[in-house]
Amino acid sequence: MTTTLVTVDITRRTVLKPPPPASSRGGGGSLSRLTSFDRASTDGYIPTVFAWYAPAPDNEAIVDGLLAVVARYPHLSARMGVDDRGRKCFLLNDAGVLVVEATADADLADALVAHDVTAHINELYPKADKEREDEPLFQVQLTRYTCGGLVIGTVCQHLVADGQSMSSFYAAWATAVRSASAADLPSPFTDRAAIAVPRNPPVPRFDHRNIEFRGEHSSSRPYAVLPMDRIKNLGINFPEQFIADLKARVGGRCTTFQCLLAHVWKKVTAARDLAPEEFTQIRVAVNCRGRADPPVPMEYFGNMVLWAFPRMQARELLSSSYAAVVGAIRDAVARVDAEYIQSFVDFGDMAERAGEELASTAAGPGTAFCPDLEVDSWLGFRFHDLDFGYGAPCAFLPPDLPVEGLMILVPSCAAKGGVDLFMALDDDHVDAFKHICYSMD
């Protein structure tokens, strides 16, 4: 393994505006209100980094494709603003996206095994500041390596869109680079008002003020805060055969996500050596598009995620069969149904009318979820669609996860049918987890 330091030099940094029809549609600064789903999401920038070995398309083609697609996604070229009540909103002014171009003084293959890969990855995407006035909501960095390899690192303000939305956007971007025809590009559904229609009168039936938001009686635990050097990031690959064996152990029907989550929940709980009577839960992100009534188009570009909370005692979790743990996860997710979603929309409408400020329960950097976990699934992200003309990416490069107990499941770029788990754990529990993470006992 090489110990060479990789130097990244910024060669160009500019804000680029999309062409029409975005400019004509933006209305010169029309306002788009945040939905309740937006307000419940993380108020911050989420990085995503992918790598391609040479050959790769040139920067001009990638940028041209980016701007062609952004023209159909006006919220990405917007800015954060405030409405007449002083509440955050989107200013659809087509102010543009930030594009950074850079070079790295190494071969991509060497950089991916350098002595401090994490530090290098953190140089491969823009560092956005959500508090800075006029900060672009979508930013991209194109880093070229001496071998001709390419890394595309992006950050997007999470108030703009969830993972489902961004995965569709990335696929459309790749299509735009491959195809010269605008007819090949998708037409996203961007009407935020149409997906959050309250009943008349609104009838919230659940305590959303203390579930999705930080209310006076919030059910969220008072989680500890760890020094950042104690939060260690690790990646685990679960091969296709391991997943097949795991599903056989579960028996009956189960998804890849369900069986892997049950497995990791068991193993992390064991590695943490929780007291038998202690309760542990997982905050599971649930895509509500298909669960709403009427369903929201999967092409909807914005946030439409709520959370399920499967919960078990450590003793019960560790002694239960995989089928029982999968059942607990499935039952919790099933409770995020059409009635729950409508209740959430109704609550948001009442809070909006009352001018109530709502604080999301999203965790900040340094939060230690132990004895709990949080999981986001990107298994529906079709990485092979990220083909800019020379094939799918060779690697998904995870930036540091700053929250202990946070997990992301992504389809493996390296092995078809496999899944990569990226997670952050307290350093005290990392070795124990690595020792047992492939055991099904």
N, C-alpha and C positions, 0 to 999 in steps of 0.2 A: 504494500500500500504506500502510495506516495505521501510525502509530508510537505510538498510544495504549497506555498501560499498562492492563492489565485487572486489576482488583482482585477477588479472591475472598474472600468473608466467610463463615465458618462460622456457621450459625444454630442448629444442633442436632447433638448428638453423643450417641448412646445405644446401649447393648447391648440387643438384642431377642432374646427366646427364642422358638423355634418352638412352635406348639401341638401337642397330641397328634396322631398317635400317637408322635411322637419322644420325648416325655417319658416315656411308658410303656415304650418300647423301650430307652431308654438305660440302664436298669438302675441309675440313680442313681450311675453312675460306673464302669461296666464298662470293662475295658481291651481295646484292640485293638492287637495287635502290628504293628509296621512289617514289611512284606515286604522281601525283598531288592531288589525293584524300587523301593520307597520309599527304601531306604537309598542306592541308587545315584543317586537324583535330587538336584536342588539343594535344599539346606536353606536356604530363604529364600522371601520373598514375591514373587510375580510379578504385576506390574500389567497390567491390560487396560482400555482406555478407548475408549468409543464415543460418538458424537454423533448427535442427532436434531434436525432443524429443527422449529419449531412447525407444527402443534399436537402436543403430546406429553401422555401421561397424567400425572395428578397424582401427587405423591409418595406419598400414602396408598395409591393403587391399586398402585403399584410395590412398596411395602413389604409390603402384604398378600400380593401374589403371591410375593414373595421368601420370606416366612415359611412360606407354604403349601408351597413346594417344598423349602425347607431341612428341613422335617419328614420328608421322604423321603430326605434325605442326611445322616444323623446325624454323619458325620465333619466336616462343615462347621461345625456348631455345637459341636463338641468342643473340647478343649484338649490341648496337648502335656503329657505327664506322663512318669513313669519307672516301670518295672516293678520287681519285687522284686530284679532284678539290676542296677538302676541304668541300664537302657538306655531310650532314648526310646521312647515309645508314645503312642497316642491314648487320652485319657480321655473316654469317651462319656458326658458328663455334661449334654449339652444346655445348656451355659452361654451359648450365644447367639452372634449375629453382630453386628458393629459396623455401625451405620448413621449416616452423617454427611450432613447436609443443608447446602447452601451456596447462595449467590447470587453472580453475576458481574455487574459494572456495565457490560456491553457487550452488543451483539448477538452472537449466536453466529457469524454470517458474518464479522463484523469480527475476532472473537477468533481465528478460524482462519487469518487472514492478518496477525496482529499482528507487530510487529518481532521479538519473541522468543517464537515459538509454543512452542518446547520448554519454556521456563521456565514458560509458562502451563499446558501439559499436566501438568507435574510438580506443579501445585497442584490437580489434578482427581481425585486418588485418595489414600486414606489412607496415611500413612507408618507402616507396621508395624515393630515391633522384635521379632525372633524370640527375643531374649534376655530379653525382659520376661516376668515370670511372669504367667500367666493372659491372655496376648495372644490375642484372637480369631483363629481360623484363617482366617476369611473376613470381609472388610470391604468396605463399599461406600460411595461418596460420590455423592450426587445433586446436581448443580450446575445451577441455573436461570439463564438469561440474560434480559436485559430484553425480548427479542423473544418469549419463551416457549419458546425452544430448551432442550434438555436434554442434559447429558453425564452418563453413568453410568461412573464409574471404580471398578474393583474391584482388590483384591489378595487372593491366596490363597496360603497356605503350600504350596509345591510338594510337600512330603512327603505332602500329602493327596491330590493328584490331578494327572494329566497333562493335556495340551491336549485330547485326545479326550474325557476325562471332563468337563472344564470346558465345552467347547463344547456337550455334551449338556445340562449343567446350565443354561447360559444360555438355550438354546432352550426348556427346560421352564419356566424363569422367565417368559419372554415368553408362553408358552401360559397360564400361571397368571394373568397379568394380563388376557389377552384373554378367558379363559373363566371362568365362575363355577362350573363343574363340576369337582370333584376327579377324576372319572372320566377326564378328558382328560389328566391328568398321568401321565408315565411312572413305572414302578417300577424304579429302578436296581438293579443287582446289586452289593451292598456287602459280601459275605462275602470278606474278604481271605484267609482261610485256605484257601478253596476254589480259589484260582487259583495257589497256589504249593505244590503237593503233590510232595514229593521221592520219588524211587525208594527202595525198601527192599532193599538198602542204597543210600544216595546214591552216584552215580558221576559226579562232575564230570570232564569230558573236556577242558576248556579252562582256561587260566590266568586265571580271573576276578579273582583277587586282584591281578593286575597289568594288567587290561584295564579293567574297570568301576570298580575301586578303586585306591587309591594304595598299591601294595605296594612291597616293597624293590626289585623289578626291574620296576617299572611301565614300560610302553612309552611313556607320555606324555612329550612333550618337556619340558625345563625352560624353559618359556615366560618371556619377559621381561615386565616390568611397565612400563607407560607412564604418564606423568602424564595425569590425566583430561582435561586441556584439549587433549591431542594426539589423543584418540579422538573422531573426528567422526562424527555420525550423518547418514545420508542416506537418501532415499526415491526409488526409481526405479519408474515405472509401465511395465509391458510390456503394450501393447494386445493385444487378441485377434488382430488380423491379424499382429502381430509373432510371436506364439506359433505361429500356423499356419505362417508362413514358416519358423520355426525347426524345427518338426516335419518340414516338407518337406525341410529341409536334412539332418536326421538320417536320414530315410528309414526305412521299416519302422515297427513299432509302438513307441511310446514315450509316456510320460505327460508331462503338462505339467510336473510336478515334475522329472522326469529331464532333459528338454531344457533347462529354464531353469537347473537346477543345473550342467549341463555348460557352458552358455554363461557363466554368472557365474564359475565356477571358472577358465575360460580367461581371461576379461577381468581378474579380480582378479590372477591370476598375472602377466599381462602388465603390469598397472599397478604391481605391486610390483617389477618388473624383477628377478626372482629369477635367481640363477646357473643356467645351463642344466642342470648336474648335480644341483642341489638337489631333494630330494623334497618334495612337497606333498601333504597329505591333507585329507580332509573328515570331520569327525565328524557322521554323519548319524543323526538320531533315527529309530528304526524302531518302529512300533506292533506289539507282539507278540501282540495278542489273536487275530487270525486265523491266526497262524503257529504257535501252540502246538498240542500234541496231547495231549488234545483241545482244540479251540479254546475260547477264553474269550469269553463274550458281549461284543459291542461295548458293551453297556449297563453293563459293569463299571465301577464308580466307584473309581478309585485310580490308581496308577502301573503301567504295563506297557509301558515303553519300554526298549529296549537300543540299542546304537549300531553302525553299520557304518562302516568306515574305508577307502573307496576311496583309492588312493595311486598317484601317478605322479611321474616326474621332470618338472621344469618343461619341459625340452626336448621330451620325449615328449608332454606335455599340450598344448603350444602347436602342435606340428606334426601332431598326430593329428586325424582327422576327428571331427565331432560324433558320428557313430555309434560310433566307438571309445571316446570318453569316456563316452557314455551306457552302453556295454557295461561299462566298468569300474565305473561306479556301480551298475548293475544286478547285476553279479556280486558285489560287496561286500555289497549288501543281501541277496542270496539266501543268503549264508552265515549270516545270522541266521535259522536254520531251527528246526524243532521240536527237533532234537537239541541245538542250541546253547542254546535257551531252557531245556530240561530240565536241561542241564548247569549253567546259571546257578542254577536253583532248587535243585539238589542242593548246589552250593557254598554257597549261602546257608544251607541247613539245617545243613550241617556247621559253618559259622562261628558260627551261632546256638547250636548245642549246645556249642561250645567257648568261648562267651562272648567271641568275638573282636570287637573294635571295627573297623568298616570305614569308611574315609574315601572319599567319592565323588571322582571325577576332575572333577566340575563345576568350572568356572573361576570365580575370584573377580573382583571389580571391578578394572579396570586391566590385566587379563591381555591380552597381545598374542599372538594365535594365529599371526601371521605366522611362517612361510610357509604355515600351515594355515588352515582355516576350520571353522566349526561352523554347521549349518543345522537349523532347525526348520520344518516345513511345517504351515501352518494352512489348506492348500487344501481340506481336508475340512470346514472350519468353514463351515457354511451361514449366511452373514451375513443372508440374506433371512429366515431363521427368527427373527431377533432383532426381531420385530415385536410391540411392546407395545400394538398397537391402532391405530397411526397410520403404519405403514409401516416399512420396513427402515432401518437407520442410514444417515446421509449420509456418515459418515466413521469410519474406524478411526484413532485418534490414538495413535501409538506413543510411549511414554515413551522416554527415553534408554536405549540399549543400552550397558552399561558395559564390554563386552568387545570388543576389537579383533578383527575377523574373524567376529563373530557375525552371522548372517543369519536373517531370518524372511520366509517367503513367505506372503502372504495374498491371498484373492480381493479384487479391487478393489471398493470400495463405489461409486466414481464411474462406472465403465465396465464394463458387463456383459461377461463373458468375459475381462476383463483381470486381471492379477496385479500386486500391489504388492510390491516388494522393499524391506524395511527392513534396513539393515545399518550396522555400525560399522567404520570404517577408520582407519588411521593418517592423520593430516592430510597427510602427505607423499605419499600415494597417491590422495587423493580426486580431484584435478583430472584425473589421468591416467585414472582409471576412468570418470569422467563423460564424458570425450572419446571413449571407445571402447565404452561399454556397449551401444550399439545396433548396433555393427558386427559382421557375421557373417564377416568376413574372417579 
